[in-house]
Amino acid sequence: MIINSKVKLISKLALLCLTILIVISGLGVYWKHQSRFSDNSPYRGAQYTQNKQFLDGFDKFYPGPQFPNSQINGKWQGWTASQSMWYYNTTQGSDLIPYDFFLFLEQHNSNELFRSEKNFDKFRYIVQKPTESNPDGLPLGFVKDEYLGKSYVGLTCAACHTSQVVYNKTAIRIDGGPAMANMDMFMRELEAALSATLQDKNKKHRFIANVLNYNLKQGILGQHNYDNEQAIEADLHKYMLQVSLYNYINFSPTEYGYARLDAFGRIFNRVLQHTLNKKQLQQSIAESFDGATASELLRDLNDGLVDNDDLPRVFDRLISQFDLDPDSVNLVENMAQLRKLKEILFNAPDAPVSYPFLWDIAQHDYVQWNGIAANAGVGAVGRNTGEVMGVFATLDWYESKNGTLSTLIGGQPKNDNGKYTHFKSSVDLTNLRLIESQLKDLTSPMWPEEILGRIKWQDVKAGQTLFEQHCGSCHLPIEATNPRRKVVAQMAKLEAIQTDEKMAANSVNFKGHTGILEGIYLGTDVGDILLQEQAPVAAILTAATRNVVATPDPDKGWLANWFDWLYNLAVTFFDNDIKQSIKRGDYNPDTTANPWASLLAYKARPMNGVWATAPYLHNGSVPTLYDLLLPKCDAKQIKAGEKCRPEQFVVGSRLFDPEKVGFVSDGYEGFIFDTSKVGNSNAGHEYGTKDIQLHNGQVLPALTDKQRWQIVEYMKSI
């Protein structure tokens, strides 16, 4: 009895201590993150610009004091200025290049800094003034990340999901709006800048001197990346190779231009790059090349790796063995081998889509253009983790004979070497949770009549009736400011909606080597599947993401990181109103024969704030709302001079067209969007362009031009 009493007492004390630790940890996290809203910079840090190329310079900013009706209770789109600033400048764990490299890197063709306002305005990232939370005046969506004692520059959610609309020299900030950014151009010019710095002695000397001097100053404050020139030059080579390899792997025959990115294709490839193991790389080489070439590549691979090394990034280390010097006599042969190997191991990210807008994102049951990600449970954290992995999170995955709770949650079996993979990374789960939580408060932007002109309210009622007749069955209305609102995605299968199928088809058809994830069982809506040597990349991404989420933050002590990990997942789960549910709409259901059949569809969502989300359709192939209500051009219409959707138009300017509702698409030098190219079709979604036979036998006639304009006025108002 005495022993039992002591056991009970010890159990109670242990439980009490655990409770106290959880409470202290929770209070610490709460206090830390409640104090984050301290940057209340005027005009949300906006930097006035004059841009002759894109014609969208501005000297006034909305929302702001000069526009008394621009904010409700100090908020625009449900956020205060300090909430916007926190969103812009909060790291999610993205580590593109060392932070000091970004500060002092010069452009490849001049001595001007790569990060100059003019250069980033060319990429169409939004330039910002230095503020409390952005002291170096980084472009909007670029931020310093601290990981294992070193600092990096990386991208935040805001880089791709913040936009501006410019009209009459006034910029309107749209939080959560689709960016105009050209990330592909940015990455290619970053590679060129790094390469030029290595090759130009004067550039390299200035760069190393500036980085070293900066680190000496930072060292006084107790934090620095480098203390000698050799380390700086070594990392310059390292990051040049990383950026170059990223661009090479992700080359797309379909040029993206502005306002688009094949984010999923690039995320898929980055995951494949890190999950590939030595065994499967050896098999790919042996199966794909003739005997002599295979033997040479295998020798190069083994020379670059230690015995039995099965760690990720083996592809990177194989590439480092290639002689790619421009003066090499073997360059053409080496490039041909590398190209063939790339085609075997990776998929071309050739389905660029518009950046999705984020208001109501936390209230959706399924997200992304084809509903690939469920929001239920802790799904939002997993979805955002996959996104960070795609935008350069450091993935320090390593092997050990010892399993942990993380490997158990990740569903890992031992690999052929009797080891487990530990998915250590820079992904910041705490900030991902907080960002998703704040997005619950984000609301769609209301049409600012004092800037863009008054809505023709006499046409809105008629437009609403027409919209409900032609569009309302898919684009359901919601109470845009109701904090308890939920958004049910309405799916439409490809054969019904008939828009460009490339993005949806790639998400299902892309396959890759499972590598370190081979042997994991993965749950689907129709049962578990076993990841064998080859699997759909969507499944590989899901398994990798699950293991990263299951791994605590390595930047903290053992106890703190496990408490934070448990706290983040628990809060995410219990704070999420979205429960698991079946998809709605007209789509092909998942089956045991095809567990991803439902992804061959696109999602319709409510139209609140749609005026601020041009260009339209999922691939950005239609410039304005008015053009979207026109049919796709055919030879007869073109010959007859009838109105139809533009076959080509210019993208890049933020100058707004308040009549047709979209960005101005001619009269300046930008990216020419050609709808005849693969992935760029503007076909489909032609509702209202032809007579429709209703179920009751009546005919719903095609829209007249007057009716199109009435629908446009209605969509301005929601």
N, C-alpha and C positions, 0 to 999 in steps of 0.2 A: 504493500500500500504506500509506504514511504517513497519507494522508487517511482511508482506511478505518479505520485504527487509531484516529485521533482521533475519528472518528464513533462508533466502538464505545465509546471511553472516555467521550465525552460522553453517549451513550445510557445507559451503566451508571451514571454519576454522576446523571443525571436520574432514572433508576429508583430509585437509592438514596435521593435526596432525597424523591421521591414516597413511597417506603416509610416513611421516617422521619416525614414529615408525617402519613401515615395512622396510624402507630403512636402518635405524640404526640397526635393528635386523639382516637384511640380511648381512650388512657390518660386523657386529660383528661375525656372523657365518662364513663368508668368511675369515675374518682375523684369527679367531681362528683355522680354519681347514687348511688354507694354511700353517700355521706354524707347522703343525703336522709332516712334513717330515724332521725332524731334525736328526734322528738316521741313520747315514750312515756307520754303523759298517762294517768292512771288512768281506768278506765272509758271509754276511747276518747272522752274529751271530753264525755261525756253530761251534760246539764243536767236535774236533777230538775224535774218539772213537776206541777202540779195543774190538771186541765182539767175544768171542770164540764159544758161542752157535750158533750164526747165521752166522758166518764166513764173516761178512760184515763190519769189522773195516776199517778205512780209515785215511790217513794222508795228503791228498790233497783235494782241494775243487774246484768245477766248478759251476758257473763262478768265475774267479779270475784273478789277474794280471799275474800269471804264465802261463795262457792260453790266449794269446793276441787275439785270434779269438772268445773268449767266449762271448763277449758283442758287441753290435752295438750301438754306441753313448752312452756308459755307461749303456746300458740296456740289460737285459736278459728276454726274453718273454715279451718284451714291458714295463717292469718295471725297474726302478732304484733300487739300494739296499735300499734306504730310503723308497721307496714305498712298497717293500717287508716287511721291518721291521715294517712299520705302519700296514700293513695287518696282520702280525703275532700277534701284540701286542695291537690291538684295541678291547675294550670290546663291546659286543653286548647286555649286560645286563644279562649275565648268572651268577647265584649265587649258586654254588654247596655247599660250606661250608665256614665258616668265613676264611678270608685270613690268620690270625695268626694261626688258626688251621692247615692249610695246611703247613705253614712254619715249624711247630714243631711236627707234628704228626709222630710217629715212626711206623715202619712196625710191623705187628702183631707177627712175630716170631724172631725179633731181635731189638737191640737198634738203628739200622740204620734209618735215616730219610726216611719216605715214599716217599718224593719227590727226593730222591737221583737219580743221573744220571743212575746208574746201574739198579735201580728199574724201572724207566720210560723207559729205553731202552728195558727192558724185556716186557713191555706193547707195545713196538714199537712206542711210541711217540718220536718225534725227540728232542734230548737234545740240549740246546743252552747255550752259554756263557752269563754272565751278560753283559748287554749293557745299553745305555742311556734309551731306552724305556722298558727295561726288567732288572732293576737293581738287582733283586733277582735271576736272571738266571733260570726263570721258564721254563719248557719244552715248545717247540713250540706249540702255540695254547692255552696255559693257561695264564690267565691275571687277574690282580686285577680289580674288579668292585666296584664302590662306589654307594651305594644306601641308601638314607635317613640317611646319617651320619655314616653308617657302611661300612666296606670293606669286600669283599668276593673274593674267587677265583672262576673263571668260565672258560668256554671254548669259544674260538673264532671260526670263520669260518675255520681258518687255521688248527685247531686241526684235522679236518677230511678231509681237502682239501689242504694238502701239502704233498709232498712225496720226497723221495730221491732214487736215483739209484746208486749203488756202483759197480765199476768195476776197477780192477787193482789198488786197494787201493785209488781210487778217488771217492768222493761222488759228484753226480750231483743233485742239488736242483731243484725240479720241483714244481714251484708255481702253485696252483690250481689243482695239481695232486691228485689222490686217495690215502689216507693215508693207511699205513700198520697196523694201530692201532687195538688193541684188547680192545675195550671199556668195554665189558662185564667182562673180567678179571680184568680190572682196577677198576670197580665199586664193584666187589665182594671182592677184596683185600682191597679197601677203607673201606668197611663195617667191614672186619675182623680187620683192624687196629683200627678203632673207638671202636669196641667191646672190643678188648684186652686192650685198654687204660682205659676203664671203669672198667675192671675186675682185672687188674694187678695194685696193689697199687703203686709199684715203678714207673711203666710207667705213671700212672695218676699223681703222685706227680711231676715227671719231666716235664710232659706236662703242667700242670697248672702253675708251677713255670716259665717255659719258656714263656708261653703265657702272664702271668701277667707282667713279667719283660719287655717283648716287648711292651706291652700296656703302661706301665709307661714311657718308652722312647718316644713312639709315642704321649703320652699325652702332653709332653713338646712342641711338634710341633702343638698341638691343635687338634689332631685327634686320637681317640682310640675306640676300641670295648668294652673293659672290664676294670673294676676297682676293682673287688673283685673275690675271688676264687669261691664263690657260683654261681655267674652268669656264669662263665666258665664251671663249672660242669653241670649246668642245660642245657646249650646249647650243651654240649657234649652228653647228653642223647637225646636231641631234634634232633640233626643231625644224630646220630646213628640210631634213629627210622626212620627218613626220608630216609636215604640211604638204610637201611634194607628193608623198605616197597617198595621202588622203585625196588630193586632186586627181592623181592618176587612177586610183581605184574607182573614183566617183565621176569619171568622165561620162557625159551624157551626149548622145547624138542629137537630142532635142535641147536646144539652148533655152535656158529658163527665162532670162531677161529679168525685169523688175517685177516685184510683187508676187513672186512664185518661188517654190522650192519643192523638190522631191524629198521631203524630210524623211518619210518612211524608208525610201530606197537607201538613203545615206545612213540612217540608223541601222538598217539591216546589215549593210556592208561593214559598218564599224564593229558590230557585234560579231559577225563572222570572222573579222580580222583578229579578234581577241579570243574567240572560242576554238579556232582551229588548233589542233595539236599535231605533234610531230608524226604520229602514226598515219593520220589521214592525209597529211601533206605528202608524206613519202608515197602513199598509195596513189595519190593524184598524179604525182610526177611519173611514177612507173607506168601508169595506165595511159598517159597522155603524150609521152615523148618516145622517140626511138631509143634503142638500147644505149648508144654512145652518149646521146644528150641526157638521157635519164641518169646514167651513171655519173656524169659530170655534175648535174644539179644535186643529186643525192650526196655526192662528195662535198660539194659546197655547203649543203645543209648540215651535214655532220661536222664539218670543220667549224661551223659557227655555233654549235651547241655542245654542251658537255654531255657525257654519257648518261643515257636514260632521261635526258631532260625532256619533259613533256609539257612544259609551261606554255601559256598563251604567247602570242606575238611571234610565233616561230616564222610566220610569213615575212614579217618585218626584218628579222635577222637573216633570212635567206636572201632577201632583196639586197641587203648590205654587202653580200658576197659578189653581186653582179658588178662588172666593170662597165659603168655607164658614163665614163668620161667622154666628152664630145670628140676628143682626139683619138679615142680607142679604135683600132682596126676591127674589133669585134662588136662595135656598138650596134650595128644593124641586126646581127644575129642575136645578140643579147636582148635587144628590144623585142624582137619577134618571139623569143622564148617567154619573156616576161608577159607580153600581151596574151599569149596563149594560156599561160598559167592564170592570169587575171580572169580571163573569160571562164575558166573552169571553176574557179573558187568564189567569184563574186557575181553580182547581178548589176546590169546597167541601170542606174537610177534615172530612168527616162520618162517619168510620169509626173512632171511638176504640177503642183496645185497651189491655189491661193492659200495664204496663211489664214487659218480659221479665226473668226472673231470670238472673244472669250466671255462676253456677257451671257449669263444663264448657263455657262459651262458646268458649274458645280451643281446645277439643278437638273442636268440631263441624265437620262437613263443610260444612253450610249453616246459616245463621242467619236470624233474624227469623221471625215467625209463619208466613209462607208461603214460607220458604226463598229469599228474593229475593237474598241475598248469600252468595257462596261465600267460604270461609275460606282457600282455597289460596293459595300464593305470598305476595304482599303484599296480598292481599284484605282482611285485617283492618285495615290502615292506611287503605285506601280506604273501607271501611265506616265507620270511626270519623271520617274526614275529612268524609264526608257528614253525619254526625250533628252535628259541630261547626258546619258551615255552617248547619244548621238552628237551632242554639241560639246565633245571634248572633255568629259569627266576623266580624271586620271583613274585608270583601271589597273591597280596593282595586284592583280590576281596571282596567287602563289599556291604551291602544293605542299601538303603535309600528310604524314601517315595518321595523324590524329584527327578524328571527327569532332565536331562541336554541335551545339544546338542549332547554329546557322546551317551547317551542312545537312542536319536532320530535317529542318524546315524546308530547305531547298530541294529535298528529295534525292540527294546524291547517293549513288552507290560508289564503292571504291573503283578506281580506274584500273587499267591493265598493270600499272605499277604498284597497285595496292595503296593508292593515295587518294585523298580528297582535295578538291580545289576550294580555296578560301577566297571569297569575292570582296576583298578589301578595295575600297574606292574612295574618291573625294566627294561622292554624291552626298548632299546635305539634306537628310530626311527631315530634319527639324524645319528648315526653311521651306522645303516643298510642302510640308503640312500647313505652315502658316500662310504661304502664298495661296494655296487652294482655299483655305478658310476665308481669307480676305476677298477672294473672288466671289464669294457668296453675296457680298454687299454691292458688287459692281452691277450697274444697271445700264441699259441701252441709252445712247445719246438721243436727246430730243432735238428735232430740227430747230436751229437757232434763227428765228425769223428776222431778228434785228441784224443779222449778218447776211444770210442767204436769201432773204426776201420772204414776203408773206405767202403762206400756203393759200391756194384758192379753195377756201373752205366750202364754197358753193358746189365744188366738184367732188369733194371728199365722200359725201354720202353715196352718190352714184357710183364712185369708184370702189367703195367698200362692198356694195351689192355685187358689182361685177367681179371683184376679187373673190368673194365667197363662192360665186358660181363657178369660176374657172380655176381657182387656186386653193380654195379653202379646205378641200378634202385632205390635202397634204400639209399645208402650212397653217397649223392650228393656232388660234389666238391664245395668249396668256396674259395674266396681269403682271406687267413687266416690273412693277415695284413691290409686288407681294413677296415678303421674305419667305413664305412657305410654298412658293410656286414650285411646280415640277414640270419638266419638259419631256414629253414622250416623243422619241424620234419616230418619224414615219418613213419607213424604208421603201424604196422603189427599185425593183430588179432592173438590170441593165437592159433587157429586151423590152421593158415597158417604158423606161425614161429615155432611152436611146441617146444619152449623152456619151461623151468620150469615155471608153471603158478602161483605158490604160491603167489608171491608178488602182481601181478595184481588182482588175485582173492580175496585176503584179502582186498585190497583197496576198493572193491565193496561190499563184503559180510559181513565185520565186522559191527556190529550194537552195540548200547549202549543206555543208559538212557540219555535223553536230560537235565534233571534236571533244572537248572536255565535258560536254553535256550528254554525251552518248550514254544510254542506259537509264536516263531519267524518265519516270512516268509523269505525264502531263495531263491534267484534267481538261476536258472540253464539255460542252453542253450535252454531248451525246455519249460520253464515256471517256475513260482514260486511254491515252495512246503512249506507246513506248518510243522514245527517240532513238532511232537506229542511226547508222552511219550517215544517212542523208535524211533530211526532214524539211518541211516547209519552214522558211525563215521566220514566219510569224510565230511558229511554235518555239523555235530556238530563242527568239527575242523574249518570249514570255518566260521561258525557263531561266534565262540569264537574269532577267529583271527580278524574278522571284528570289534568286540567290543573292543578288545585290541588296534587295530590300531586307533580306533576312540577316544581313551582316551589319553590326553596329559601327558607328563612326569611329575610325581609328585615331582621330585627332584628340580624343579625350582619354582619361584614365579608364581602366577596365570597368570599375564599378559605375562611373558616371556614364560611360557610353552605353552600357546595358540598360541602365535606368532610363536614359533618354530614348533609346530604341523602343523599349516597352511602352513608355509614355506616349511617344509619337503614334505608334500603331494603335494603341488603345483609344486615344483621343480621336484619331482619324475614323476609327470604326464606329465609336459611339456618337460622334458628332455628325455622322453622315445619315441624312434622311433617305437617301436613295437605297432601295432594297433590290435584290435580284429579281428580274422580271423578264418575260419573253419580249422579243421585238415585235413591233407593230408594223403593219403595212403589207404591201404586195412584194414578197421576196421569196426566193427558194430556200426552204428550211434546211438546216444542218441535218446530216444523216451520218450513220456510222461509216458509210462508203465515202462521204465527203463532209468532214466535220466543219468545213469553212465555207459551205455553199452560200450561207446568208451574207457573206462579205462581198458577193458579186452583186452589189446594190449600192445605191447612194441615198443619203439621208436628207430629208426635208425638215427644216426647223422653223419656228415662228419667225415672222418678218420684222419684229420690233428692232429699230435701229438699222434696218437694211440699207437706208440711204447712205450710210457712212462706210459701206463695205465693198465698194467697187474695186476691181472689175468683177464680173459676175459669172455664174456657173462655177463648178468646183475647180476647174482648171484656168479660170480667169480669162475665158475666151470671148466674152461679150463686154464691151466697155461701159454701157449705161443700162439703167433699168428700162428706159424706153426701147433701146435696141433689143433687150431680152424679150419684149413682147412682140417682136417681129419674127417672121419665119426665117429659117436658114435660106440663104440665096441658092437658087438653082438657075440653070442656063436660061430658062424661059423668063424668070423674073428679071434677071439682069438685062436681057434683050428688051424687055418691055419697059424697063426703067422703074419697076415697082420697088417699093421699100422692102428691104430685107437686112439681115444682120451684116455688119461689116466683115469682109473677108480678111482685111488687114487693117490694123490701127496701131498707133504709137502709144507706148506705155513708159512711164517714168515721172511725169509731172504730177504734183499734188494740186495743181490748179483745178478748181471744181467747176462743174457745169451744173448749176442749180435747176436748169430747165429739164434736160434729159436725165439728170441725177446720175452722176458718175464723174470721173476725171476727164479733163480735156484730152482728146486723143489724136490731135493733129496740130501742125503749126510749130513744132519744135523738134529738136534732135534728141530722140530717145531710142528705145528698143522697139523694133518693128515686129509686132505680133502677127504671125502668119498662120491662119487657121488651117492651112492645107498640110502642115507638118504633123508628124506622128505625135500623138498626145495632145494636140492643140485644137481638135475639132470643136466647132461651136454648134454642132447639130444637136437635136433632141430638145426636150423640155419646151415643146412648141404649143403649149396649152393656150387656147384662145386664138390661134392663128388659122383655124379651120373649123367648119361646122362639126358639132358633136351630136351623135344620136344618143339620147338619154334612155334610161331603163323604161320610162313610161311611154316611150315612142315619140316624145317631142324632140325637137331639134334645138340645140343651143347654138345660135349662130356665131360665126367668128367675130372677133372684135373689130369695130370700126376704128379709124384713127382717132376720132374724138374720144372713144371709150378707152383707148390706150392711155391717152393723156389723163383721163379721170382716174385710172388705176395708179398712175405715177403720182398724182396728187395725194391719193389715199396712202400710198406707201411712204410718202414724206411725213405723214402725220402720225405713224405708229412707232 
